[in-house]
Structures are given as C-alpha cells and as structure tokens.
Amino acid sequence: MLTVDSLTVRKGEIDILLDVSFRVNPGETVCILGRNGAGKTTLLRAIVGAELTSAGQSVIQGCDMHQPERQKVLSDIGAAIYPNSFYAYLSAFENLRLTQRYYGVTRFSVNEILHLFELHEVGKRPANQLSAGMKQRLLLALAFINKPMLLLLDEPFNAVDRDNTRFILRLLAELQREYQTTVILTSHSLPDVEAFYSRILLLKAGQLVADRTKDEVRASGISLTELYDDYA
C-alpha cells in the first residue's frame, strides 16, 4: 500500500523530517503522534507529494509520489490536511459538486455523501456558517467522495465537540470496515486515538522514535499516554 523510505524534508538549515521510514499495510489505521512542531503535518503532505523533499521516497501502490507517475493513484487518495480547505462562501453541496467535477465522476454522488456524513440538512448553507463540527464533517466528506483506498486526515478532532467527535470516530470505523479504507491521521487527542488506532507512529523533532501496533502497546503493560510521555 504505502512505503515511506528515508523521507527527509529540510527548510534552510532545519530538518523538518529526517530519515523517516515505515510501511503501511492495506486496512490499517495509523495514528501519527507527536508534540507541536514534530513534523506530523509535513509528513502527511510529503506522503502525497505536496511537500518538497530533500531525500527519500513515498511510494503508494508502486507509484513514487514525487514523480509524474503519482497522477495514476491520486484519484484513490483522499486528504483533509488543510483546515477549512473549502470555499467558505459556497454551500456544502456546491463545494462537493466542485470536488466531483475535479474527479470527473465520483464513486459517491453529492447527495449520497451528504447523507452519509449527515450534512443533508445543512447542504445549502454557506460553509462559513456551519458549526466547527459540521465544517469538519464537510472536510471529511470532500476527502471521501471518491471512496479512496487511502485517507489522510490532519487533526480530524481538533476544535470539534464530543458529539461530533463520536460521530466522526463511528463513521470512520464504519467506512473502514465497509470499504477497507486505509486511514492515516494525526491527532493530539489520545483518548480518541485509543478508540480507533491499530498502529502508532510517534515523531519527535522530525524523527520517527516509536512504531507500535495496538497489540504491542497493550503487551508492553504501559498506556498510550505513558508511551507518548516517554517518547515525545
């Protein structure tokens, strides 16, 4: 599915990511943890080829994401990496229609994705008038409209109330079961990660310092919070 090999991102004299390597198998839920500035968002961007790298590779389904061949797999990747990456003055429906036109034809219709993310009642409302939770649902709907095999999410629970967080967690789990979607997400919300992850990657100052499956974390006898405190 995904192979990240010695990925390095350097800005001036500073290494934002340094020699990061890991593999992600189909159907995994990988949570990238780390303190502010650890390089989590940069890693997501580098994975999909949206960040200029200094060294290394990100390969998805055999395609190097920093080469022109990346176009072959972009339609199978959904990403919600930027906050409010939609047109604020357009409605939820209109934002989804624009994304659909980008793909040409999507595997979900606009109405289907509105209902799936329970946005149909606010579908005609301008995006900038939606609550924080509904805006987050819209970001996820935009990322999922083409039933991606790989979904990358940056802080999907950030500034979202508990009801919307529970909804998002439940829906992501359902989508993963039904469509075998591979999910890679960043988060600071350890309790929410605990309920969802199958594997943890922990970054510190741009370096990968821990890579553990849920079973390995449990077998170690320490909590996810303790692991985070020990390594981050």
C-alpha positions in Angstrom: 0.0 0.0 0.0 2.4 2.7 1.2 6.2 2.6 1.7 8.0 5.6 3.1 11.7 5.3 2.7 14.3 7.7 4.3 12.0 10.6 3.8 13.7 13.9 4.6 12.3 17.5 4.4 14.8 20.3 5.0 13.9 24.0 5.3 17.1 26.1 5.2 19.3 24.6 7.8 16.5 22.9 9.7 15.4 19.3 9.2 11.6 19.2 9.5 11.7 15.4 8.8 14.8 13.4 9.0 15.2 9.9 7.5 11.7 8.7 8.2 10.9 5.2 7.1 7.9 2.9 7.6 5.4 0.8 5.7 1.6 0.8 5.9 -0.5 -2.2 5.0 -4.0 -2.1 3.5 -6.7 -1.6 6.0 -4.5 -0.3 8.8 -5.5 2.7 10.9 -2.2 4.5 11.6 -2.1 7.4 14.1 0.8 9.8 13.9 1.5 11.3 17.3 3.9 14.0 18.4 4.1 17.4 20.0 3.6 20.6 18.1 6.4 21.1 15.6 7.3 17.4 15.5 6.6 17.2 11.7 3.2 15.4 11.6 1.5 17.6 9.0 4.7 17.9 7.0 4.8 14.1 6.9 1.2 13.8 5.6 2.0 16.4 2.9 5.2 14.6 1.9 3.4 11.3 1.7 1.1 12.6 -1.0 3.7 14.6 -2.8 2.5 18.0 -1.7 5.8 18.8 0.2 9.1 19.3 -1.5 11.5 16.6 -0.1 15.3 16.7 0.3 15.7 12.9 0.2 13.8 9.7 0.3 10.6 8.4 -1.3 6.9 8.0 -0.6 5.6 5.1 -2.8 1.8 4.4 -3.0 0.7 1.3 -4.9 4.1 1.3 -6.7 4.0 5.0 -7.7 6.6 7.4 -6.5 4.5 10.4 -5.2 7.2 12.9 -6.1 7.3 11.9 -9.7 4.7 12.5 -12.5 3.5 8.9 -12.2 1.7 10.0 -9.0 -1.2 11.0 -11.2 -2.1 7.3 -11.6 -3.1 7.0 -7.9 -4.3 10.5 -6.9 -8.0 9.5 -7.6 -7.7 6.8 -5.0 -6.3 9.1 -2.3 -8.4 11.4 -0.1 -6.9 14.0 2.1 -8.1 16.5 4.7 -4.8 18.2 5.6 -5.5 21.9 5.4 -8.0 23.5 7.8 -11.1 24.8 6.1 -9.9 23.8 2.7 -13.2 24.6 1.0 -14.8 27.7 -0.4 -16.3 29.4 2.6 -18.9 31.4 0.5 -20.2 28.3 -1.3 -22.6 25.8 0.3 -21.6 22.3 1.3 -23.4 21.0 -1.7 -21.6 23.4 -4.1 -18.2 22.5 -2.5 -18.8 18.8 -3.0 -20.0 19.4 -6.6 -16.8 21.3 -7.4 -14.7 18.4 -6.0 -16.8 15.9 -8.0 -16.0 17.9 -11.2 -12.3 17.7 -10.4 -12.6 13.9 -10.5 -15.0 13.9 -13.4 -17.1 11.1 -12.0 -17.1 10.1 -8.3 -18.0 6.8 -6.7 -20.4 8.6 -4.4 -22.9 11.1 -5.7 -23.0 14.5 -3.9 -26.4 13.6 -2.3 -25.1 10.2 -1.2 -22.0 11.7 0.5 -24.2 14.5 2.1 -26.4 11.8 3.7 -23.5 9.6 4.6 -21.9 12.4 6.7 -25.3 13.7 7.8 -24.9 17.0 6.1 -28.1 16.9 4.0 -29.9 19.3 6.4 -27.2 22.0 6.1 -26.3 21.2 2.5 -27.5 24.5 1.1 -25.9 26.6 3.9 -22.7 28.5 3.1 -19.7 26.7 4.6 -18.6 29.6 6.7 -22.0 29.5 8.5 -21.5 25.9 9.6 -20.5 24.9 13.1 -16.9 23.7 13.7 -18.2 20.1 13.8 -20.1 20.4 10.6 -17.1 22.0 8.9 -15.1 19.0 9.9 -17.7 16.7 8.5 -17.6 18.6 5.3 -13.8 18.3 5.1 -14.1 14.5 5.6 -16.9 14.3 3.0 -14.8 16.1 0.5 -11.9 13.7 1.2 -14.1 10.6 0.9 -16.4 11.4 -2.0 -14.4 9.1 -4.3 -14.2 6.2 -1.9 -10.4 6.5 -1.6 -8.3 3.4 -0.8 -6.1 5.7 1.4 -7.4 8.5 3.6 -5.1 11.1 5.2 -6.5 13.3 8.0 -4.8 16.0 9.9 -6.2 16.6 13.4 -9.8 15.5 12.5 -11.0 16.0 16.1 -9.4 19.5 16.5 -11.9 22.1 17.8 -14.7 19.6 17.5 -17.2 18.9 20.3 -17.7 15.5 21.8 -20.9 14.7 19.9 -19.2 15.4 16.5 -16.0 13.6 17.6 -18.1 10.5 18.5 -19.9 10.7 15.1 -16.6 11.0 13.2 -15.0 8.1 15.1 -18.0 5.9 14.5 -18.3 6.8 10.8 -14.6 6.3 10.1 -14.7 2.9 11.7 -17.8 2.0 9.6 -16.3 3.3 6.4 -13.1 1.4 7.1 -15.0 -1.9 7.7 -17.2 -1.5 4.6 -14.6 -0.2 2.1 -11.3 -1.5 3.6 -10.0 2.1 3.6 -6.5 2.6 4.9 -6.5 5.6 7.3 -3.5 7.7 8.4 -4.3 10.5 10.8 -2.6 12.9 13.1 -4.1 13.8 16.5 -3.3 15.3 19.9 -6.4 13.6 21.4 -5.0 10.4 22.9 -8.4 9.1 24.2 -9.9 9.4 20.7 -6.8 7.7 19.2 -7.1 4.9 21.7 -10.5 4.0 20.5 -9.5 3.9 16.8 -5.9 3.1 16.1 -4.4 -0.2 15.0 -0.9 1.3 14.9 1.0 4.3 16.3 3.9 6.2 14.8 5.5 8.7 17.2 7.5 11.6 15.9 9.9 13.7 17.8 11.8 16.7 16.2 11.1 15.2 12.8 12.4 11.7 13.5 10.4 8.5 13.9 11.1 7.4 17.5 8.4 4.7 18.0 6.4 2.4 15.8 4.0 0.2 17.7 0.8 -1.8 16.9 -2.0 -1.7 19.4 -1.2 -5.3 20.5 2.4 -4.3 21.1 1.3 -1.3 23.2 -1.0 -3.4 25.3 1.6 -6.2 25.7 4.1 -3.7 27.0 1.9 -3.0 30.0 2.0 0.8 29.6 -0.8 3.1 28.4 -0.8 5.1 25.2 -0.4 8.2 27.3 2.7 6.7 29.1 4.2 5.8 25.7 3.6 9.3 24.4 5.2 10.9 27.5 8.2 8.5 27.4 9.0 9.2 23.7 7.6 12.5 22.7 
